[in-house]
Amino acid sequence: MKFTDVRIRRIQNQNRLRAVASVTIDDAFVIHEIRVIEGARGIFVAMPSRKNKYGVYKDVAHPINQETRAEIERVVLAEFNKQEAEAEQEKHEEAVEEKAEAEEAKEGEEKKEE
């Protein structure tokens, strides 16, 4: 089994839900609505689930062995962490640009005063 595509949609300001993922297996089967959740012990992956008529959530799709579960978690969290790092880098670059622009504006004002 090969994971041929992993897509992450990051979620902002939704309590513990950090992202929703889709995983494609062997270019033939896709699992949508895999959730990346921030729990008390860190980030974890939750498989897609639905509430039944008794109000209990049941997985709609899930691996039947620990090795497959671990591999899904690994690929989803790797892509999630990659996107988090990229977003952090973008924030840093924007902050540097804003600081440079503010300094240029300040220098421009000081030259006008002279």
C-alpha positions as CSV (number, residue, x, y, z in Angstrom):
1,M,0.0,0.0,0.0
2,K,1.3,3.4,-1.0
3,F,0.0,6.8,0.0
4,T,0.0,8.7,-3.3
5,D,-1.5,12.0,-2.1
6,V,-2.0,13.7,1.2
7,R,-3.9,17.0,1.4
8,I,-4.3,19.1,4.4
9,R,-6.7,21.9,5.0
10,R,-5.6,23.9,8.0
11,I,-8.3,25.2,10.3
12,Q,-7.9,28.4,12.2
13,N,-9.6,29.3,15.5
14,Q,-11.7,26.1,15.9
15,N,-10.8,25.1,19.4
16,R,-8.9,21.8,19.2
17,L,-9.5,21.0,15.5
18,R,-6.2,22.0,13.7
19,A,-6.7,20.6,10.2
20,V,-8.8,18.2,8.1
21,A,-6.9,15.8,5.8
22,S,-7.6,13.6,2.7
23,V,-5.4,10.6,2.0
24,T,-5.2,8.9,-1.4
25,I,-4.0,5.3,-1.4
26,D,-2.4,3.7,-4.5
27,D,-4.1,6.4,-6.7
28,A,-7.2,4.3,-6.3
29,F,-8.9,5.0,-2.9
30,V,-9.3,8.2,-0.9
31,I,-10.3,8.8,2.7
32,H,-11.7,12.3,3.4
33,E,-12.4,14.1,6.7
34,I,-9.4,12.7,8.6
35,R,-9.1,15.2,11.5
36,V,-5.9,16.5,13.1
37,I,-6.8,17.4,16.7
38,E,-4.8,19.0,19.5
39,G,-5.4,17.0,22.6
40,A,-4.1,17.1,26.2
41,R,-1.1,15.0,25.2
42,G,-0.4,16.7,21.9
43,I,-1.5,16.5,18.2
44,F,-3.3,13.3,17.1
45,V,-5.1,12.0,14.1
46,A,-8.8,11.0,14.2
47,M,-10.4,8.9,11.5
48,P,-13.7,10.1,9.9
49,S,-16.7,9.4,12.0
50,R,-20.5,10.0,12.2
51,K,-22.9,10.2,15.1
52,N,-25.3,7.3,15.1
53,K,-29.0,7.4,16.2
54,Y,-27.9,6.9,19.8
55,G,-25.6,9.9,19.8
56,V,-22.4,7.8,19.7
57,Y,-19.7,8.6,17.2
58,K,-18.5,5.7,15.1
59,D,-15.7,5.6,12.6
60,V,-16.9,5.6,9.0
61,A,-13.5,4.3,7.7
62,H,-10.6,3.1,9.7
63,P,-7.5,0.8,9.5
64,I,-7.9,-2.7,10.8
65,N,-4.3,-3.1,12.0
66,Q,-1.9,-0.9,14.0
67,E,0.7,-0.8,11.2
68,T,-1.7,0.9,8.8
69,R,-3.0,3.2,11.4
70,A,0.6,4.3,12.3
71,E,1.4,4.9,8.6
72,I,-1.7,7.0,8.1
73,E,-0.9,9.0,11.2
74,R,2.7,9.4,10.0
75,V,1.9,10.7,6.5
76,V,-0.9,13.0,7.8
77,L,1.2,14.5,10.6
78,A,4.2,14.9,8.4
79,E,2.3,17.0,5.9
80,F,0.5,18.9,8.7
81,N,3.9,19.7,10.3
82,K,5.3,20.7,6.9
83,Q,2.5,23.2,6.3
84,E,2.7,24.5,9.9
85,A,6.4,25.2,9.3
86,E,5.7,26.9,6.0
87,A,3.0,29.1,7.6
88,E,5.4,30.0,10.4
89,Q,8.1,30.9,7.9
90,E,5.6,33.1,5.9
91,K,4.7,34.9,9.2
92,H,8.3,35.5,9.9
93,E,9.0,36.8,6.4
94,E,6.0,39.1,6.6
95,A,7.1,40.5,10.0
96,V,10.6,41.2,8.6
97,E,9.1,43.0,5.5
98,E,6.8,45.1,7.8
99,K,9.8,46.0,10.0
100,A,11.9,47.0,6.9
101,E,9.0,49.1,5.5
102,A,8.5,50.8,8.8
103,E,12.2,51.6,9.0
104,E,12.2,52.9,5.5
105,A,9.2,55.1,6.2
106,K,10.9,56.4,9.4
107,E,14.1,57.2,7.4
108,G,12.1,59.0,4.7
109,E,10.3,61.1,7.4
110,E,13.7,62.0,9.0
111,K,15.1,63.1,5.6
112,K,12.1,65.3,5.0
113,E,12.6,67.0,8.3
114,E,16.2,67.8,7.4
